[in-house]
Amino acid sequence: MVKMVNLLVRKAAMPHDEFERYLEETHAPIASELPGLERYVTSIPRDASRAAYDAIAELYFEDSAAMKAAFDSEVGQRVQADAAEFLDQEAGETLVVDETVRVDR
């Protein structure tokens, strides 16, 4: 299992509440359709004024090939185009990691 962690930063002109609504109502439904996506989680800070990032998105795939195929797909292209509409892509970071679960109660 490979996980992509996106540390999301909204465009400066977009208020945080509008960002949250856009992420939940517009972007997440598109991203949910990525082929080969096994799990998709978004997290929004409880106090956005104290956070360096506006949200975190975690996308899980079977392996790196499945992740690449997802973003090379038509849906993947739509996801990336939509992200450019509301995210400051230069400010956020993306990590591709192998997850190790230490506790799962």
C-alpha positions as MATLAB code, in Angstrom:
seq = 'MVKMVNLLVRKAAMPHDEFERYLEETHAPIASELPGLERYVTSIPRDASRAAYDAIAELYFEDSAAMKAAFDSEVGQRVQADAAEFLDQEAGETLVVDETVRVDR';
ca = [
       0.000    0.000    0.000;
       1.275    3.438   -0.924;
      -0.154    6.666    0.451;
      -0.019   10.138   -1.061;
      -0.258   12.872    1.555;
      -1.113   16.329    0.240;
      -0.685   19.289    2.573;
      -3.194   21.696    1.078;
      -2.957   25.488    1.004;
      -5.851   27.490   -0.428;
      -5.388   30.354   -2.834;
      -4.938   33.596   -0.879;
      -8.101   35.204   -2.273;
     -10.318   32.329   -1.110;
     -11.768   32.580    2.419;
     -11.226   29.470    4.535;
     -14.929   28.637    4.856;
     -15.303   28.811    1.067;
     -12.217   26.571    0.733;
     -13.742   23.964    3.053;
     -17.021   23.990    1.133;
     -15.250   23.701   -2.228;
     -13.073   20.832   -1.000;
     -16.049   18.907    0.369;
     -18.679   19.623   -2.297;
     -16.666   19.954   -5.510;
     -13.142   18.556   -5.314;
     -13.599   15.506   -3.080;
     -16.352   13.982   -5.252;
     -14.073   14.212   -8.305;
     -11.064   12.785   -6.464;
     -13.220    9.964   -5.075;
     -13.625    8.675   -8.633;
      -9.881    8.116   -9.220;
      -9.398    4.618  -10.632;
      -7.590    2.296   -8.241;
      -8.166    4.575   -5.236;
      -8.528    2.351   -2.168;
      -9.016    4.949    0.551;
      -9.397    8.733    0.585;
      -9.346   10.849    3.746;
      -9.454   14.615    4.191;
      -8.659   16.396    7.446;
      -9.322   20.057    8.208;
      -7.710   21.795   11.203;
     -10.075   22.691   14.006;
      -8.395   26.104   14.315;
      -7.338   27.115   10.803;
      -5.833   30.377   12.079;
      -3.148   28.400   13.911;
      -2.342   25.891   11.160;
       0.291   26.111    8.439;
      -1.985   24.179    6.059;
      -5.681   24.478    5.288;
      -6.275   20.720    4.987;
      -4.613   17.362    4.522;
      -5.661   14.875    1.862;
      -4.545   11.238    2.071;
      -5.005    8.986   -0.956;
      -4.211    5.278   -0.747;
      -3.341    3.025   -3.690;
      -2.223   -0.597   -4.018;
       1.203    0.480   -5.312;
       3.053    3.242   -7.170;
       1.920    1.922  -10.556;
      -1.747    2.179   -9.510;
      -1.174    5.717   -8.250;
       0.506    6.740  -11.502;
      -2.269    5.170  -13.570;
      -4.873    7.032  -11.495;
      -3.347   10.435  -12.137;
      -2.646    9.635  -15.797;
      -6.328    8.806  -16.310;
      -9.025   11.185  -17.533;
     -10.329   11.510  -13.967;
      -6.788   12.152  -12.744;
      -6.426   14.983  -15.221;
      -9.739   16.456  -13.984;
      -8.555   16.191  -10.370;
      -5.347   18.041  -11.159;
      -7.115   20.732  -13.199;
      -9.648   21.254  -10.422;
      -6.904   21.462   -7.775;
      -5.358   24.333   -9.739;
      -8.639   26.232   -9.354;
      -8.567   26.511   -5.567;
      -5.141   25.455   -4.262;
      -1.856   27.318   -4.096;
       0.071   24.360   -5.434;
       3.449   25.998   -4.876;
       2.762   26.463   -1.155;
       1.534   22.960   -0.325;
       3.637   19.836   -0.186;
       3.067   16.296   -1.415;
       4.609   13.230    0.199;
       4.391    9.697   -1.136;
       4.924    7.331    1.763;
       4.728    3.728    2.849;
       2.455    3.675    5.878;
       3.246    1.642    8.985;
       0.333    1.270   11.401;
       1.649    1.159   14.961;
      -1.680    1.005   16.794;
      -5.099    0.226   15.314;
      -7.680   -0.153   18.060;
];
